[in-house]
Amino acid sequence: MSAPSTPPAVYQRRIDRVREEMVARDIDVVMVSVGHDLPYLTGYLAMPLERLTMLVLPRDADATLLVPELEAPRVVEQPGVFTVHPWGELTDPIELVAKLSAGASRVAVGDQMWARFLVELLPHLPGTEYTRAVDVIGPLRVVKDAVEIDALRAAGAAADRVAAQLHAGEIPLVGRTESAVSNDISARLVAEGHDKVNFAIVAAGANAASPHHHASDRVIGAGEIVLCDFGGTMADYCSDITRCVFTGDVPAEIADAYAVLHEAQAASVAAATVGTPCEDVDRAARAVIAAAGHADHFIHRTGHGIGLEEHEDPYIVEGNHTALVAGHAFSIEPGIYVPGRWGMRLEDIVVAADDGPDPLNHADHALVSVDA
């Protein structure tokens, strides 16, 4: 396994901030198993095995990362941040967790910890109160630091390059299946530096009216809209972009609707200023679309947070009163979907910054007509 791109000092700062939250919330031990809280604090993404992986982080003692012995070679040790403790096949890792947590009155456990491990731990720590680690780590993860924003920016630039290839007609569409185009886009994401592809939605014509359409064996024809929503993971952080193209001359109905979508997306990006509630950013896009008579055709939230995971806090949706702060990273992706006919979506990743919204995607926002 290659060394993590994040400097060890960053992980130490994150752990220090977790400990500050533990003091504020009177938490004695944080336990993080599989999921993305673990790489956030250690740089190690554990496989979801039946063998226990667990970061045990006491408030007043050193952090220990328990890993199955066969997985230990995948861990990049970071002295001073945490100690790696490999455990063998004849060892009970739950007993190790209990020893490292002895005397704890309040323990915060990660949401992704398997229930079997928590059930096995309960009798080892009688009288202990349990709470969710997301309440401790979540408020820290949601605000991206400079290292994270740089990683998101690099991933976004790589996705932009694939979008530019789509706009330039370098990705053949007409006569190919949605699935074939999806595979093509996926290969291009990897070629542009992504470590893996998380999704590549390709939806043509009426299929584009389904926001999460699964690319099928439907053959793309001339004279229809093609929605492409794709993203992956690059150096641990995610990309996510949506662009639409039209295979031929764009009819007035589609052009008019896309003009509304473009205006709505721009309005929502402009509204994403520090101090603005997330729901108001959603409303900015929704108001433009509703005024054009498409209120019933915008059927999802305007955006989601992004970072180590494709979808995380903060969510840009009605009812989320959370005010944006500098370092929040999220998508702005309004859509218009007419069932049985067509659909369209326009998506960028944006970071809230003190000097205004900072879009991480810059690929052409127009509905490009392609002869491909």
C-alpha positions in Angstrom: 0.0 0.0 0.0 1.4 3.4 -0.9 1.8 6.1 1.7 -1.2 8.3 2.3 -1.1 11.6 0.5 -2.1 13.5 3.6 0.8 14.5 5.9 0.9 12.8 9.3 0.6 16.1 11.1 -2.8 16.6 9.5 -4.0 13.3 11.1 -2.6 14.4 14.4 -4.5 17.7 14.3 -7.7 15.8 13.5 -7.2 13.4 16.4 -6.5 16.4 18.7 -9.7 18.0 17.5 -11.6 14.8 18.2 -10.2 14.8 21.7 -11.4 18.4 22.2 -14.9 17.3 21.2 -14.6 14.3 23.5 -13.9 16.6 26.4 -16.8 18.9 25.5 -19.2 15.9 25.2 -17.8 14.0 28.2 -16.8 11.0 26.0 -14.1 8.7 27.4 -13.4 6.6 24.3 -14.2 6.8 20.6 -14.3 3.5 18.7 -14.2 3.7 14.9 -14.3 0.5 12.7 -15.0 0.3 9.0 -16.3 3.4 7.2 -14.7 6.7 6.3 -14.2 8.1 9.8 -11.3 5.7 10.0 -9.3 7.0 7.0 -10.1 10.5 8.0 -8.3 9.9 11.3 -5.6 7.4 10.2 -5.3 7.3 6.4 -6.3 3.6 6.4 -9.5 2.5 4.7 -10.4 -0.9 6.1 -11.9 -3.7 4.1 -15.4 -4.7 5.4 -14.3 -8.1 6.7 -15.7 -10.4 9.3 -12.4 -9.8 11.2 -12.5 -6.7 13.4 -10.6 -3.6 12.5 -10.9 -0.9 15.2 -9.3 2.4 16.1 -9.6 2.8 19.9 -9.1 6.5 20.7 -9.2 7.2 24.5 -9.5 10.8 25.6 -6.4 10.6 27.8 -4.2 7.9 26.3 -2.6 7.0 23.0 -4.7 5.9 20.0 -4.4 2.2 18.9 -5.4 0.7 15.6 -6.3 -2.9 16.0 -6.1 -4.8 12.6 -6.2 -8.4 11.6 -2.6 -9.6 11.2 -3.1 -10.5 7.6 -4.2 -6.9 6.9 -1.4 -5.2 8.8 0.8 -4.9 5.7 -1.8 -2.5 4.2 -1.5 -0.1 7.0 0.9 2.8 6.8 2.2 3.3 10.3 2.4 6.9 11.5 4.4 7.0 14.8 3.0 9.6 17.2 -0.4 9.5 15.6 -1.5 6.0 16.5 0.0 2.6 17.3 -0.7 -0.4 15.1 -1.6 -3.6 17.0 -2.0 -6.6 14.7 -4.0 -9.5 16.1 -3.7 -13.1 15.2 -6.3 -15.8 14.4 -6.3 -17.2 17.9 -6.8 -13.8 19.6 -10.1 -12.4 20.7 -10.0 -8.8 19.4 -13.0 -7.8 21.5 -10.9 -8.5 24.6 -8.2 -6.2 23.3 -10.8 -3.4 22.7 -12.1 -3.9 26.2 -8.6 -3.7 27.7 -7.8 -0.5 25.8 -11.2 0.9 27.0 -11.0 -0.2 30.6 -12.7 2.2 33.0 -14.6 4.1 30.3 -18.0 5.4 31.4 -19.1 6.8 28.0 -18.1 5.4 24.7 -18.9 6.7 21.2 -19.0 4.1 18.5 -18.9 4.5 14.7 -22.1 4.1 12.7 -20.5 1.4 10.5 -19.4 -0.8 13.3 -20.9 -4.2 12.8 -23.7 -5.0 15.3 -22.1 -8.3 16.2 -18.9 -6.6 17.5 -20.9 -4.2 19.6 -23.0 -7.0 21.0 -19.9 -8.9 21.9 -18.3 -5.9 23.5 -21.3 -5.0 25.8 -20.6 -7.6 28.5 -16.9 -6.6 28.7 -17.8 -3.1 29.7 -20.8 -3.3 32.0 -22.4 -0.1 33.0 -20.9 1.8 30.0 -23.1 4.3 28.2 -22.9 4.2 24.4 -23.4 7.0 21.9 -22.7 7.7 18.3 -19.2 8.7 17.1 -20.7 10.7 14.3 -21.7 13.3 16.9 -18.0 13.7 17.8 -16.3 13.3 14.4 -19.1 14.5 12.1 -18.9 18.2 12.9 -15.1 18.0 12.1 -15.4 16.1 8.9 -18.0 18.3 7.4 -15.6 21.3 7.4 -12.9 20.5 4.9 -9.3 21.7 5.6 -6.9 23.0 3.0 -5.5 19.6 2.2 -9.0 18.2 1.6 -10.0 21.1 -0.6 -6.9 20.7 -2.7 -7.7 17.0 -3.2 -11.3 17.8 -4.1 -10.1 20.4 -6.5 -7.7 18.0 -8.2 -10.4 15.3 -8.5 -12.8 17.9 -9.9 -10.3 19.1 -12.5 -9.8 15.5 -13.7 -13.6 15.0 -14.1 -13.7 18.3 -16.0 -11.2 16.9 -18.5 -13.5 14.0 -19.2 -16.5 16.3 -19.5 -14.5 18.4 -22.0 -13.9 15.2 -24.0 -17.7 14.6 -24.0 -18.3 18.1 -25.3 -15.7 17.8 -27.9 -17.4 14.8 -29.4 -14.4 12.6 -28.5 -16.7 10.1 -26.8 -18.9 8.4 -29.5 -22.6 8.3 -28.6 -24.9 7.6 -31.5 -25.2 3.9 -32.3 -23.6 2.9 -29.0 -25.4 1.6 -25.9 -25.6 3.6 -22.7 -23.6 0.9 -21.0 -20.8 1.1 -23.6 -20.6 4.9 -23.1 -20.6 4.5 -19.4 -17.7 2.1 -19.6 -15.9 4.5 -21.9 -16.4 7.4 -19.4 -15.2 5.2 -16.6 -12.0 4.3 -18.4 -11.4 8.0 -19.1 -11.8 8.9 -15.5 -9.1 6.4 -14.6 -6.9 7.6 -17.4 -7.2 11.2 -16.0 -5.9 10.1 -12.6 -8.8 8.6 -10.6 -8.1 5.5 -8.5 -11.5 4.1 -9.0 -14.9 5.0 -10.6 -17.8 5.3 -8.2 -20.5 5.7 -10.9 -21.0 6.7 -14.5 -24.7 7.4 -15.3 -25.5 7.6 -19.0 -29.2 8.2 -19.7 -30.5 9.0 -23.2 -33.9 10.4 -24.2 -36.7 9.3 -21.9 -34.2 7.5 -19.7 -32.8 10.8 -18.6 -36.1 11.5 -16.8 -34.9 8.9 -14.2 -32.3 10.8 -12.0 -30.4 7.6 -11.0 -30.9 5.7 -14.2 -28.7 2.6 -14.6 -26.9 2.6 -17.9 -28.6 0.0 -20.1 -28.3 -1.8 -23.4 -30.5 0.9 -25.0 -28.8 2.3 -28.1 -28.4 6.1 -28.2 -29.9 7.7 -31.3 -29.6 11.0 -33.1 -31.8 13.9 -32.0 -31.9 13.2 -28.2 -30.5 14.5 -25.0 -27.9 12.4 -23.2 -27.3 13.0 -19.5 -23.9 12.0 -18.2 -23.3 12.0 -14.4 -20.0 10.6 -13.3 -17.5 10.6 -10.5 -14.9 8.6 -8.7 -12.2 8.6 -6.1 -8.8 10.2 -6.6 -6.2 10.3 -3.8 -9.0 9.4 -1.3 -11.4 12.3 -2.3 -14.4 12.2 -4.6 -15.4 13.9 -7.8 -19.0 14.3 -9.1 -20.1 16.2 -12.2 -23.1 16.1 -14.5 -23.2 17.5 -18.0 -25.8 17.0 -20.8 -25.2 17.0 -24.6 -27.6 16.7 -27.5 -27.0 14.5 -30.5 -27.9 16.9 -33.2 -29.7 20.2 -33.4 -31.3 21.2 -30.1 -35.0 21.7 -30.4 -36.6 24.9 -28.9 -38.4 23.0 -26.1 -35.1 21.5 -24.9 -33.1 24.7 -25.4 -35.7 26.7 -23.4 -35.8 24.2 -20.5 -32.0 24.0 -20.4 -31.8 27.8 -20.2 -34.0 27.6 -17.1 -31.8 24.8 -15.6 -28.6 26.8 -16.3 -30.1 29.9 -14.7 -31.3 27.9 -11.7 -27.9 26.2 -11.2 -26.1 29.5 -11.4 -28.5 31.1 -8.9 -28.0 28.3 -6.4 -24.2 28.5 -6.7 -24.3 32.3 -6.2 -26.5 31.8 -3.1 -24.0 29.4 -1.5 -22.3 32.0 0.6 -21.0 31.6 4.2 -23.8 32.1 6.6 -26.6 31.1 4.2 -28.7 28.2 5.4 -28.5 25.1 3.2 -32.2 25.2 2.6 -31.9 28.7 1.1 -29.4 27.5 -1.4 -31.9 24.8 -2.4 -34.7 27.4 -2.6 -32.6 29.6 -5.0 -32.6 26.9 -7.6 -36.1 25.8 -7.0 -37.5 29.3 -7.4 -36.1 29.7 -10.9 -37.4 26.3 -12.0 -40.8 26.8 -10.4 -41.2 30.2 -12.1 -40.7 28.6 -15.4 -43.5 26.1 -14.7 -41.3 23.1 -13.9 -41.8 22.9 -10.2 -43.2 19.4 -10.4 -40.3 18.3 -12.6 -37.6 19.0 -10.0 -37.9 15.9 -7.8 -34.8 15.8 -5.6 -32.7 18.0 -3.3 -30.3 20.5 -4.9 -27.2 18.9 -3.5 -25.2 16.8 -1.1 -21.9 17.2 0.7 -18.8 15.5 -0.7 -15.4 14.5 0.6 -14.1 11.0 1.4 -17.6 9.9 0.5 -19.7 10.8 -2.5 -22.7 11.7 -0.3 -22.1 13.2 3.1 -23.1 16.3 5.1 -24.1 19.0 4.5 -27.2 18.3 2.4 -28.6 21.2 0.3 -32.2 20.5 0.9 -35.4 22.1 2.3 -35.5 21.7 6.1 -31.7 21.8 6.6 -31.3 25.0 8.6 -27.5 24.5 8.9 -25.7 27.7 7.9 -22.8 27.3 5.5 -19.3 27.8 6.9 -16.0 28.2 5.1 -14.9 24.6 4.2 -18.3 23.1 3.5 -18.1 21.2 0.2 -21.2 20.1 -1.7 -22.8 19.6 -5.1 -25.2 22.0 -6.7 -27.2 19.9 -9.2 -30.8 21.0 -10.0 -32.6 19.0 -12.6 -35.7 19.0 -14.7 -37.3 15.7 -15.5 -40.4 15.1 -17.8 -41.5 11.5 -17.4 -41.5 9.5 -20.6 -39.9 12.3 -22.6 -36.6 13.7 -21.4 -34.6 14.9 -18.4 -31.6 17.1 -17.7 -29.3 18.0 -14.8 -26.4 20.3 -14.3 -23.9 19.7 -11.5 -20.8 21.3 -10.1 -19.0 20.8 -6.8 -18.7 24.0 -4.8 -16.8 24.9 -1.7 -18.1 27.7 0.6 -15.3 30.2 1.2 -15.0 33.5 3.0 -14.7 35.4 -0.2 -17.6 33.7 -1.9 -18.6 30.4 -3.5 -15.7 28.5 -5.0 -16.8 26.1 -7.8 -14.4 23.2 -8.4 -15.8 22.3 -11.8 -15.3 24.6 -14.8 -16.3 22.4 -17.8 -18.7 24.2 -20.2 -22.1 24.6 -18.7 -23.9 24.9 -22.0 -26.0 22.2 -23.6 -23.5 21.3 -26.3 -24.7 19.8 -29.6 -22.5 16.9 -30.6 -22.3 15.1 -33.9 -21.0 11.9 -32.4 
